[in-house]
Each structure stands twice: as structure tokens, then as C-alpha cells.
């Protein structure tokens, strides 16, 4: 079973994303910040990562950079609000394959995850 790492400092948002991911039939792992996300990625190498940009300790952008340094082919989608355009731009430059707007629509998350897991998003 393919595994998706869901990263968000909001437990509500993590639970919501985990529920969507499981509906798609994927296994899940959860991290509450960027530091934990990098460590879990290092240990488990999940098929895809769905990660919030704004988090404490290590934000999503720095965690993305560290994950890409570990695995240049990592399938990471960033979750961001529309007022985070600058961060989204830098995330795409740093290797994110996609982004999902926040608050997200379940169908958007599902579509992005299906493409990430299939490896059909551009690098």
C-alpha cells in the first residue's frame, strides 16, 4: 500500500487530510511540524507528502528543501492560503510538484494526491 505523509501543525487540518487520503485507499503518516516531517520522510520514504507551508519550528518551505535534499524525486504538494503566493513560488522553485489552496476543497486534494502517487506531476 502506498503511503502519504500529511504534515500540518493544526490537528484539525491533519485529521481532515488524513481522512481524505484514507478514502483514496492510501496509508497515512502524520507530522505536526517540518522537523518531524523530515525525520519521518528520512525513515519511511512515503510515496507522497501533503505539507502545510506555515508551521512552527521548521516551516514547510524549509522542510521541503530538506526532503528534496534527501530525495530529489520526492513527491511533495504544499498547502497554502492565497495570500502566500510568494511562499508558493519559492516552494515550486525548491521542488514542490503542486500546491493545494487552503481552505482546501476535498476534490482538489484528491486530484493532486492521485497525480502525486501516480508520479504524473511535472518535476
TITILUM-133260 format. One line per 8 residues: number of its first residue (from 1); their letters; for each residue x, y negated, z negated of N, C-alpha, C, O. Coordinates in steps of 0.001 Angstrom, whole numbers, always signed. Atoms other than C-alpha are relative to their C-alpha. Last residue first. Example, Ala and Ser with C-alpha at 12.3 -4.5 7.8 and 13.67 -1.06 7.14 Angstrom:
<pts>
2) sa) -820 +1190 +60 +13670 +1060 -7140 -770 -1090 -730 -261 -2198 -899 ~ +890 +1190 +0 +12300 +4500 -7800 +900 -1200 +0 +1936 -1181 -665;
</pts>
This chain:
<pts>
123) xxxxxxxx) -1072 +210 +977 +9292 -17841 +11804 +577 -1376 +172 +1495 -1756 -555 ~ -1330 +364 -491 +5954 -17628 +13559 +1004 -184 -1123 +644 -480 -2263 ~ -160 +1447 +55 +3017 -15762 +11992 +1413 -339 +448 +2332 +450 +227 ~ +323 +651 -1270 +2267 -12215 +13164 +17 -1527 -58 -487 -2183 +854 ~ -1223 +584 -553 +4048 -10314 +10411 -238 -753 +1296 +668 -884 +2118 ~ -250 -587 -1309 +998 -8135 +9813 +1291 -516 +624 +1790 +43 +1601 ~ -275 -1426 +220 +1129 -8999 +6122 +300 +699 +1321 +1133 +1604 +1377 ~ -1282 -149 +696 +1405 -12690 +6941 +373 +1471 -134 +1494 +1865 +186;
115) xxxxxxxx) -1075 +277 -948 -1374 -12562 +9548 +1368 +157 -648 +2298 +662 -20 ~ +6 -1077 -1000 -3794 -10828 +7173 +1122 -210 +1013 +1780 +749 +1416 ~ -597 -1214 +574 -2779 -13221 +4418 +53 +1141 +996 +1053 +1855 +1073 ~ -1451 +192 +134 -3457 -16310 +6546 +657 +1265 -532 +1690 +1687 -11 ~ -596 +52 -1339 -6902 -15098 +7611 +1514 -138 -66 +2236 +548 +657 ~ +22 -1337 -593 -7872 -14078 +4073 +677 +16 +1364 +1467 +913 +1655 ~ -1004 -806 +698 -6782 -17398 +2616 +80 +1384 +623 +1170 +1896 +878 ~ -1316 +499 -406 -8755 -19305 +5233 +1113 +813 -642 +2087 +1173 +20;
107) xxxxxxxx) -269 -487 -1362 -11853 -17145 +4698 +1361 -470 +507 +2024 +259 +1245 ~ -381 -1415 -27 -11689 -17733 +936 +327 +524 +1397 +1263 +1307 +1560 ~ +1188 -743 -398 -11730 -21515 +1374 +426 +1464 +99 +1461 +1762 +695 ~ +21 -841 -1186 -8985 -23238 -514 -1359 +638 +232 -2173 +807 -676 ~ +566 -1296 +355 -9078 -26193 -2861 -217 +842 +1252 -676 +338 +2278 ~ +578 -170 +1326 -6352 -26498 -1826 -945 -1163 -255 -518 -2298 -44 ~ +457 +1195 +694 -5261 -26096 +1768 -658 +332 -1323 -1282 +1382 -1478 ~ +1438 -70 +235 -3405 -22959 +2803 -369 -1246 -787 +273 -1569 -1786;
99) xxxxxxxx) +488 +611 +1231 +55 -23118 +4283 -1508 +93 -37 -2177 +166 +994 ~ +1332 +599 -122 +1951 -21009 +6765 -305 -761 -1281 +434 -682 -2262 ~ +620 -408 -1270 +5264 -19285 +7513 -1350 -666 +226 -1818 -767 +1360 ~ +1374 -467 +203 +7245 -21035 +4801 -626 +294 +1361 -420 -453 +2317 ~ +265 -1392 -353 +10899 -21200 +5829 -1389 +526 -286 -1663 +1696 -18 ~ -770 -911 +846 +12503 -24333 +4416 -308 +1469 +263 +382 +2348 -253 ~ -1412 +74 -382 +11225 -26516 +7275 +853 +1007 -765 +1820 +1538 -219 ~ -61 -627 -1326 +7664 -25304 +6581 +1447 -21 +505 +1921 +969 +1063;
91) xxxxxxxx) +182 -1439 +174 +8143 -26109 +2901 +81 +728 +1336 +708 +1783 +1432 ~ -1267 -561 +475 +9577 -29545 +3689 -98 +1512 -206 +880 +2228 +10 ~ -990 +145 -1061 +6525 -30455 +5787 +1324 +654 -411 +1910 +1417 +356 ~ +345 -1028 -986 +4190 -29108 +3104 +1012 -17 +1147 +1478 +1034 +1587 ~ -465 -1291 +526 +5970 -31208 +485 -291 +1130 +977 +520 +2044 +1131 ~ -1463 +59 -5 +5484 -34383 +2551 +585 +1338 -477 +1531 +1854 +118 ~ -495 -180 -1365 +1853 -33486 +3236 +1527 +17 +70 +2106 +808 +815 ~ -1364 -518 +121 +1083 -33090 -490 +641 +244 +1374 +1450 +1158 +1532;
83) xxxxxxxx) -883 +1129 +296 -2039 -35301 -437 +1464 +437 -188 +2307 -376 -565 ~ -221 +828 -1193 -3950 -32547 +1387 +919 -1184 -276 +1535 -1704 +655 ~ +1093 +940 -242 -3538 -30192 -1543 +356 -873 +1200 +1513 -938 +1615 ~ -220 +1411 +320 -1110 -27310 -1345 -1258 -814 +248 -2126 -432 +1033 ~ +1321 +541 +301 -855 -23516 -1191 +206 -1432 -482 +964 -1674 -1421 ~ +89 +964 +1091 +2296 -22215 +485 -1439 -493 -136 -2164 -626 +849 ~ +957 +1066 -318 +2469 -19081 +2605 -112 -877 -1236 -221 -378 -2355 ~ +505 +872 +1063 +5558 -16883 +2336 -967 -1026 +582 -665 -1698 +1568;
75) xxxxxxxx) +1280 +514 -498 +6506 -13895 +4497 -671 -798 -1107 -1376 -241 -1949 ~ +1113 -4 +952 +10171 -13305 +3654 -1235 -659 +611 -1135 -1671 +1305 ~ +1220 -449 -676 +12374 -12764 +6719 -1208 +34 -927 -2247 +586 -563 ~ +400 +964 -1034 +15291 -14845 +5385 -1283 +373 +745 -1890 -480 +1393 ~ +576 -744 -1125 +15356 -12624 +2274 -492 -993 +1061 -1605 -1510 +958 ~ -59 -1434 +267 +17318 -13667 -808 -391 +815 +1223 +182 +1869 +1498 ~ -1423 -324 +134 +17994 -17194 +485 +192 +1492 -272 +1163 +2090 +191 ~ -543 -66 -1368 +14360 -17318 +1659 +1495 +300 -31 +2001 +985 +858;
67) xxxxxxxx) +497 -1246 -597 +13259 -16481 -1904 +550 +167 +1411 +966 +1264 +1785 ~ -725 -1112 +614 +15477 -19221 -3344 -443 +1348 +570 +382 +2244 +756 ~ -1400 +38 -447 +14190 -21834 -905 +788 +1188 -556 +1581 +1805 +156 ~ -33 -405 -1405 +10595 -20798 -1590 +1435 +47 +506 +1843 +1025 +1133 ~ +153 -1460 +21 +11178 -21058 -5348 +27 +554 +1423 +623 +1602 +1672 ~ -1293 -561 +416 +12497 -24593 -4799 -63 +1532 -52 +890 +2204 +341 ~ -972 +287 -1053 +9386 -25541 -2808 +1375 +577 -347 +2022 +1189 +504 ~ +134 -916 -1118 +7022 -23810 -5208 +1021 -209 +1099 +1468 +756 +1719;
59) xxxxxxxx) +1189 +193 -841 +8234 -25695 -8243 +20 +954 +1187 +1004 +1653 +1427 ~ -486 +51 -1386 +10736 -24289 -10738 -1241 -148 +869 -2129 +703 +827 ~ -1295 -691 +26 +9998 -25045 -14393 +668 -15 +1366 +1586 -807 +1581 ~ -1068 +383 +935 +6413 -26239 -13826 +1241 +874 +167 +1238 +1851 +916 ~ -60 -858 +1183 +4313 -25721 -10696 +1112 -493 -916 +2027 -1186 -472 ~ -203 +733 +1259 +3172 -27762 -7689 -85 +943 -1191 -1158 +1440 -1535 ~ -1164 +880 -86 +3698 -25923 -4373 +299 -652 -1349 +1461 -740 -1745 ~ +335 +1404 +216 +1374 -22981 -5038 +1274 -842 +102 +2353 -371 -256;
51) xxxxxxxx) -587 +769 +1086 +2535 -19652 -3650 -428 -1465 -1 -395 -2145 +1025 ~ +923 +1133 -64 +999 -16822 -1596 +340 -864 -1205 +65 -475 -2340 ~ +84 +853 +1189 +3790 -14306 -1039 -968 -1131 +307 -894 -1758 +1364 ~ +357 +1403 -221 +3842 -11401 +1412 -83 -719 -1339 -243 -103 -2393 ~ +178 +229 -1443 +5188 -7853 +1803 -289 -1454 +307 +108 -1958 +1358 ~ +1367 -161 -504 +6456 -7760 -1778 -75 -351 +1484 +787 -1055 +2008 ~ +112 +305 -1433 +10222 -7391 -2332 -1413 +236 +548 -1609 +1096 +1408 ~ +1005 -817 -675 +9933 -5792 -5803 -108 -191 +1509 -659 +669 +2196;
43) xxxxxxxx) +180 -1370 +481 +12873 -6906 -7930 -850 +856 +931 -522 +2017 +1176 ~ -1298 -680 +10 +14062 -10036 -6112 -176 +1479 -360 +446 +2346 +254 ~ -333 -258 -1397 +10479 -11109 -5428 +1304 +791 +90 +1399 +1752 +853 ~ +856 -1095 -479 +9599 -10660 -9090 +297 +326 +1459 +299 +1494 +1849 ~ -433 -1242 +656 +12609 -12781 -10107 -833 +1192 +471 -283 +2252 +772 ~ -1287 -397 -592 +11839 -15489 -7549 +462 +1320 -603 +932 +2200 +120 ~ +227 -445 -1379 +8192 -15622 -8619 +1292 +490 +645 +1311 +1541 +1286 ~ +513 -1364 +72 +9075 -15802 -12330 -220 +570 +1406 +8 +1757 +1636;
35) xxxxxxxx) -1077 -835 +544 +11204 -18868 -11703 -427 +1463 -41 +313 +2350 +386 ~ -978 -337 -1022 +8570 -20407 -9455 +1118 +895 -483 +1581 +1762 +259 ~ -848 +1128 -397 +5793 -20292 -12015 +1046 +490 +1000 +1159 +1686 +1269 ~ +595 +1252 +475 +2888 -18155 -13275 +867 -1218 +301 +459 -2346 +25 ~ -1012 +811 +669 +3710 -15022 -11283 -634 -1330 -359 -1467 -1853 +381 ~ +286 +1384 +364 +1303 -12282 -10249 +1195 -648 -675 +1914 -15 -1449 ~ -883 +344 +1102 +1665 -9006 -8358 -294 -1461 -285 -715 -2195 +609 ~ -379 +1353 +405 -1013 -7594 -6105 +1026 +12 -1122 +1116 +949 -1915;
27) xxxxxxxx) -386 +44 +1393 -1857 -4509 -4089 +435 -1410 -342 +741 -2199 +551 ~ -1421 +68 +336 -3597 -5056 -798 +189 +98 -1504 -694 -263 -2283 ~ -593 -1323 +141 -7064 -3866 +228 +1489 +12 -304 +2132 +1055 -188 ~ -600 -368 -1280 -8428 -7126 +1602 +698 +1360 -55 +1159 +1868 +967 ~ +1115 -258 -931 -10712 -7440 -1414 +515 +444 +1359 -136 +1225 +2053 ~ +451 -1378 +241 -7536 -7112 -3519 -1175 +381 +887 -1287 +1532 +1310 ~ -1028 -895 -527 -6116 -10258 -1954 -428 +1457 -168 -265 +2272 +741 ~ +68 +14 -1464 -9324 -12179 -2558 +984 +996 +613 +649 +1716 +1553;
19) xxxxxxxx) +1259 -629 -383 -9432 -11146 -6232 -143 +73 +1521 -538 +1107 +2060 ~ -189 -1442 +176 -5762 -12007 -6670 -1260 +748 +422 -1177 +1786 +1078 ~ -799 -501 -1126 -6427 -15458 -5211 +189 +1508 -82 +78 +2207 +925 ~ +814 +158 -1212 -9246 -16180 -7681 +740 +556 +1222 +156 +1274 +2034 ~ +1043 -1040 +27 -7267 -14771 -10599 -850 -52 +1270 -1207 +983 +1832 ~ -642 -1300 -209 -4274 -16902 -9662 -1045 +1098 +54 -1030 +1938 +954 ~ -321 -107 -1428 -6459 -20010 -9302 +673 +1341 +316 +399 +1941 +1356 ~ +1245 -70 -763 -7971 -19508 -12765 +281 +197 +1489 -315 +1064 +2129;
11) xxxxxxxx) +480 -1383 +84 -4581 -18734 -14315 -1308 +177 +773 -1546 +1238 +1350 ~ +1383 -22 +474 -3277 -22067 -13035 -500 +1450 -14 -587 +2093 +1032 ~ -34 +245 +1444 +528 -21918 -12773 -1403 -38 -604 -1547 +55 -1823 ~ +681 +1254 +335 +217 -20291 -9362 +40 -172 -1507 -145 +795 -2246 ~ -729 +870 +921 +2079 -17479 -7605 -761 -1308 -194 -958 -2069 +753 ~ +806 +1215 +151 +363 -14509 -5944 +648 -852 -1088 +837 -395 -2215 ~ -328 +731 +1219 +2779 -11785 -4783 -782 -1310 -5 -628 -2128 +901 ~ -66 +1451 -145 +1173 -9587 -2136 +280 -597 -1376 -390 -276 -2357;
3) xxx) +185 +805 +1199 +1774 -5834 -1989 +181 -1481 +321 +1057 -1864 +1097 ~ -722 +1278 -61 +1308 -3448 +934 -335 -823 -1244 -1455 -772 -1753 ~ +851 +1180 +0 +0 +0 +0 +894 -1240 +0 +1840 -1336 -782;
</pts>
